[in-house]
């Protein structure tokens, strides 16, 4: 994870657009508490939907002076719609390469820090999961991301990033590992790790009750601390007062409950004495990026081969010690060349993982395409040509910081927005230092779980569309059923473009089953909505069609 959540947001100031009262431009910060950004046909659209709440510093936005004038359109007088059209690559402060692209993709011409480009030959020569396993992972739709480690104390603000400075190059400010172990204060924190209230089975039961369908857990974050009983380092959880194999207990609990389990593993780290992906004596560093000095052919230092040997050993260990692992979550995005596949021997490393875990899916954070994209701190745009998963914090940071969870409405629209965009949501949180999850955060997740028990068929095992996300909400589908998610329940009707060659047979509320009147012709489907609804969350309508929606062209 990166230190600051990043967002696909256009630059906004109070003088060029008006938002509702929940948005503020205050003391140089823009709070986009109800702005959702989507991308359609290479254009970024900002629409009225409460998906984001983290403040973004206006003063760090390089594009304030290049904002296009907003154009305002009304698609329904019952809705307040603001749509600003700007070039797709105008974003806030730098984003890491969260999408793997090639020429034939609709976003294949996009370049820069958000997109890592691969030629067709590079793509074909890489390795991928079995298509059926990717489909099964997509069907899950909603995952729990557990961030916990020796630096995840509330006073540290976030895992690793809030505690460790300086960091090894190419992270800024950069130093190069010198073959010696680090001696800063944070290295002594394992002696305080007791986890006296940790209960792996309880954690998995919380996930099940909250509606999560898979779990991804941090095995090693950037601080280099091993949360399992590794044979390749003494910097590990079994050398703490807790003294047990945390990863083993979690994996065993997941297996017993039939819960798919994934491993987050940061190959980018700041502890190992031989970690030298970038030797500062061989490069010129500009921020987080580097350029080889004249005469140099590689940025890697002389000790780095020993780190690669260690990397291969611990990854092999994790793949062979704990039984079936469903997901592998690397965390060293290219960031426009900051990291490269050679730094991790990624092609060989990922092929080894697939050999040892034949059914696994692997993300795109090792400078290879991988099996799915990973938008971070933001919802991905609608994308049906390649799987994606947005990772977003439950609260203000990836791990527990003492701050409350986001609102029910905010979290629900993250789940709905991901599914309607044809992606997964990986929602991150972490326990207290004692190993117990926060009661308030648990209750918020249980609220979501209650909603999913009623409306989950509109999320799980679905695909986005056939109507792309828009101002009124979005849609998902499975077989001959479409599920409409309406964010505004005060509307009296909903009008949608007709689907070519497909007729609507019936419409009803998913919660309660109340039948709805509708009218259709060759151009539109118009659905009459009930008055005075008291449904919690968004309004979900089930539309049954006369034929399957699989393969139908997605429309706006």
N, C-alpha and C positions, 0 to 999 in steps of 0.2 A: 504494500500500500504506500501511497505517497503522502507526504506530510500535510498537504492541503487538498481538500476535495476540489475537483475540477468540474466545470459545467459547460455544456454547449449553450452559452447564453450570449445574446448580443449586448453591446454596450448601451446603457440607458442613463440618461440624466433627467432631472425633473423638468427641464425646459423643452424637451422634444416630444415627450408623450405623457399622458396622464393615466395613472393606475388607480385602483381603488385604495381606500384608506389603509389597508394592511401593508402596503408597500411604502417604503420610506427611502429617501436619499438624505442621509443624516451623517454629519461629520465625515464626509468622504466615502461612505459605504452605501452600497445599494443592496437592499434586502428584497430578493425576488421571491417573496413568499407565496405568490400564486401564478408564477410564470412557468409554463411548460414549453420546452423547445422541441420541435420535431423537424425532420428534414424530408422533403418530398421533391424528388426530381432535381436534386442539387441545390435546393433553396432551403434556407433555415426559416422556419415559421415560429413565432412566439405566440402562444395562445393562452387564454385565461383558464389555468388549471393549477391547483396548489400542489405542485410536485417538489418544489425546492424551498428550503428555508435557510440554508447557510449563507451568511453575508459574504459578499464579494467586494474586495477593495477596488473602488472605481479608479483610484490613482494608479493602480498597476495595470490598467487596461490600456493596451497600446493602440486601440482602434476607436477611441472615443471621437476622434476628429473625422473618422471616415464613415460614420453611421449614415446609412441611406435614410431619406425621409420616410416616415411610416405611411403606409396606406391602410385605411380602415374600411373593413367590409362588414356588413351585417348579413348573416345567413339565417337568423331567426330573431324576431323582435323580442322574444322572451329571454334571449341570451345577450350578455355584454361581451362583445368580441373585439379584441385588439390584435391585429396581425401586422407585424413588421416584416418586410421582405428585405433580406440582405444576402450578400454572397455567402455560400455555405462555409467557407473557411474563415470567416470573421468570427473569432471566438475570444474569450477572455484570456487570462494569462496562460503560459504555455501548457499544452496538453501532451501526455505521453501517447505513444502509438497504440491506441486501444483497438484498432481495426486492422486486420490483414486484408490487403486489397490486391487485385490483379486486374489487368486491362478489361476483361470481359464483364466484370461486375458493374452494376449501375454507379457505384462510387469509385470505380477503378481508376479514374483520372485524378482523383484527389491525392495530394501529397502532403508532406510536412509532418509535424510531430504527432498529429492525430492518427495518421494512416501510415502503416508500414507496407511499402510496395514490394511485390514479388513478381518476377517475370514468370511466364507460363512454364518455362523449363525448371525454374527454381521450385515452383509450386508442385509440379509433377514429380520432382525428384525427392520431395519431402515425404513424411509419413503421417498417416491419419488413422483415426479409429474406424471400426466397422460401422457402416451407415446405420445398421439396426441399433447399435449402442448409442450413437448420437441421438437418434430418434427417441430412444427410451429416456435419455437424459433430458431432452427437450420436454417430454411429457410431464416431467416432475414439476417444472415451472417455478417452484418456490423453495429456496434453500436457506439454511441457517449457517452463517459465517461466524465462527467462534475465534475471537482474537484474545489471546492470553499468553503471557510470558513474564520474564523477570522484570521487565520495564513497565508492565501494565498496572502501575499504581495511579490512583486518581490525580495525585500531585504532578505526575509527569506529562499530563495533557494527552499523550497518545503513545502507542506501542513503538519503541525504538526511537522514533523521530523526536520525541520530546525529551530524550535523555542523553543521547550520544552525540558528542561534538568534541573534537573533529571526527569526521568520517573518512573512511578510505576512499581514494580516488576511484572513479571519476565523480563521486558525490562531493558536493561543495560544502564547506571548505575542505579540499582534498589533501590527504597525506597518503603515503604509500606504506603498506605493511612491510616490516623489516625482519620477519622471521621470529620476532619475540611476541609473547602474549601481552595483551593490554593490561594495564594496572589501575585504570581509573576506578572511581568509587562504585560505578554501576556493576563492575565485575564481581563485587562482593555481595550483591543483593541475593544470590541464590541461597545464602545461609539464612535468609529471612522467610523463605518460601515453605509454608507449612500446609496450606490448603486443607485446613482441618475440617472444612464443611463440604469438601468436594465429594460428589456422588455421581458417577458417570451414568448410572441407570436413571437417576432423577433428571439429569440433563437431557437425555434422549426422550424421556417422557414429556418434558417441557416442550421439546421440539414437536413431538407428535401432537400434543394438545393444542399447540399454536398453529397447526396446519402446515408445518414445514414437511417437505418430502425428501430432503437430503440434508446432510451436514458436511461442511468443510471446516476443518480445524487446523490451526497453525501448528506445524511441527517444529519449524525453526524460522524465526523472523530475522530482520536485518541485524539484530544484536548478536546473532550467532549462537544463542542458547538452545540446546536440544531438549525438547519436551518428551523425549523417549530415552530408554536405556540403551544408548548407542555404544558400540564397541570402539568407536573412532574418535572419541573426545571425552575428557573429564568434565567438560562444561555442560552438564546435563542434570535433569531433574532428579535422577536417582542419587545424586550427590547433594541433595538438599534435606532439610528436616522432614519434608514430605516423604521422600525416599522410595516412592513407587513409580511405576511406569504409567504415566498419565495417558499417553497415546494408546497403549495396550488396553487400558481399562475402558477408554472411550470407544475404541474399535470393537472390543468384545461386546459392549453394551449395544452398539449399533447393529452388529450381526445378530444378536439375540432378538432384537426388536424388528429385524427386517428393514432397517433404515440404511439406505445407501450412504457411504462415507467417503469423503475426499480429503486429501492432504494438501494444505497450503505449504509450500516450501520455498523460501527465499534463497536463491542462489547468489543473490547480491547481498553481501554482509560486511560487517565492520569489526569482527573479532578474530577470525582465523589468521594466524601469523604469516601464512603464505598467500593470502588473497591479494593478487596483483593483476587484476584485469587491465588496469592502466597504471603504468609506471611513470610518475611525474617527471622523471629524468629523461624520458623518451618523447614527451609530447609538450605541446603548448596548450594549457587549459584556459578556456574562456567560459566561465560559469560552470555548467555541468558538462560542457562539450570539450572535446580535445581534437588536436590536429597534430599529426606526426611531425617530429622534427626532421629536417633534411637528413637523408641517409637511413632513416629508420623504416622498417618494413612491418612492424607489429607494435601495438601499444602495450602488450603484456610484458610484465616483469619476469626476471629469471626464476623467481620462486613459484610462479603461477602454475606450472605443471604439477607441482606437489599439491596445490589446492584442487586442481582438476582430478587428481587421483583420489583425494579425500571426498570430493563431490560425488564421484562415481561410486565410491564405497558406501556412503551414507544413503544415497538414493537406492542403491541395490538393497541395502539393509531394510529400508522402509517398505520396499516392494516384496520382500521375501519373509518378513518376520511376523506379519500381522494378518495373514490371510487375504481375502479379496478386498481390493481397494478400487473404488468406482471412478474417482476423479483425481487428477493431478493438477495442482494450481501453482504454477511457477510465478515468480514476481520480479522480473527484471526486463521490463519493456524496453524496446529499442531506443525510444526517445530521440528519434531522428539521428541515430548513429552513436548515441552515448554508450550503448551496449551492443555487442554483436554476438552472433551465434558461436563464433570461435572462442569467445571468452568462457563458454560453458561446454564446448564440444557438443552443442545441442542436438545435432542430428544423431550422433551415436548415443547420447544420453537418452533421448526420447525413444529411440528404437529399442534400447535395453528395457526401458519401462514397459513398452508394449509387449515385448517378449515375455517379461515376467508377469505382467498383468494384461492378458490379451483382450479383456473387455473394457479397459479403462478409456476415458476421454481426457484429453490434455488441452489446456488453454494455450493462448498465443503469446505468452510472456517469456519466451526464450529465443526471440528473434527467428522464429519459424512460424508458418501459418497456424499450426495447431488446429484444433477441432472447433473452436468457438472464439468469438471476439469478446473483449472485456471492458466495456465502457465503465469508468470509475467515477463514483460520486454523482452520477447523472443517469437518466434513462436513455437507452439507445434509441435511435430513430427506427422507424419501421424498416425491417430488413428480412426478406424471405429467401434470399439467395445464400445466406450463410448464418448459422446459429450464433446467438450472442447471449451474454449474461451481464446484467448491470450489478455491480457491487456497490452498496450504499449503506451508510451507518444508520442504525436504529436511533441514535442520539446525535451528539455533537462530534463523536470520534469513533474510530473503529473498535476500541475497547471501552471498558467502563471508566467514566471520569466523574461520576457523581451527578451528572446532568440527567434530567428526565428524558424519556423517549419522546419522539415526535408524536403528534396527535394521531388519533385513530384515522381521521379523514386523510391526512397526509400519507400515512403508511398504506392505507387501502388503495389510494390512487397510484402509489408506486407499484403495487402488485398488479393492479388492473392495467396501468400504463405499459408495464413490461409485457404482459400477456397480449394486449392488443397490438403492441409493436412487434409481436412474434419473438419475444425474448424471454429469458428467465430473470428472476430477481434473486440475488444473494444478499440477504440482509444481515449486516454485521453488528455484533455486540460482544460483550465479554463479562465475566463474573467479577465480583469483588475479589480483593487480594486473598480472602479466606476460601475461595472456591465456590462461593454461593452466588447465584444470580440475584439481582436487585428485584425486590417484590413489586415495585411500581412498574418497572420495565416488563416483568413477566405478565402482569395483569394487562398491560397494553397489548402484548402479543396474544394473550388469550382472547381478547376482544376480536382480534383479527381471526383467530381460530374459530370463534363462534360464527363469524360471518362466512368463513369458508365452508363450514359444515352445511350451511344452507345454500350457498352460491358457488361452491367449489367446482361444480361440473362446468361452469363457464370459464374456469381458469386451468385446471389440471387437464392434461391430455388434449389440449386444444392447440390451434395455430391462429396467428393473427389474421384479421380480415374476416370477410371479404371487403368490408369498408375500413379503410385506413383510419388511424386516429385523427380526430378533427375537433372542432370547437365543442361539439355536443358530447364527445366522449370517444368511444371506440368499439371495436367488435372483435370477437373470437369465433371460431367455428370448429366443429367436429362432425364429420359425416354430413347429413342433410340438415343439421341444426346450426344456426348462427345465434350468438349471444350478444345482445346490445347492452353496452354499459353507458348509462346516462349520468352525467355529473350533476345536472341541474334537474331536480325533481319537480320544479314549479311549472315546467312546460305543459301545455295542453295537448300537443301533438308533436310527432317527430316525422320528418320527411327525408327519405333516403333515395339515392339514385337506384333505379331498377337494375337487376343483374341480368345480363343478356341470356335468354333462353331458360331462365329459372323463374318459377312462380312461388309465391308465398302461400302456404297451405293453412297455417295457424300461427297466432301470436298470443303469448301469455306472460304474466309476471313469473319469474323463476321462483321467487319467494311467495308462497301462498297459492300459486297456480291460477290466479284470476285471468280469465280470457280477455283479450283486447280486440277492439274493432279495428279494421284496417281497410284501406282501399289501395288498389294497384292498377297501373296501366303500363304501357311500354316504357315510360319515362321515369315514373316515381313509385315508391311505396310510402304510403302515409299511414301512420299508426296513431290512433287516438289514445291518449294517456289518461289514467284515472286522476281524479282530484284528491287533494288532502291526504297525500301519502305520508305514512309515518315510518316507512322503512328506514332502518339505520344503514348508512353507507350509500353507495351509488345504487341507482335503479337498474336492475338486470332484467332484460326482456328476452325470452326464448322465441326465436322464429324458426318454424319448421317449414322446410322447402320441399318441392316435389322431386328433387334429386340432390345428389351429393354436391357439396361445395368444394371438395378437394380439387385442386387444380384450376379453380375459377380465377380469372384475372382480378387482382385487387384494385379497388377504385376508391376515389376520395369523395 
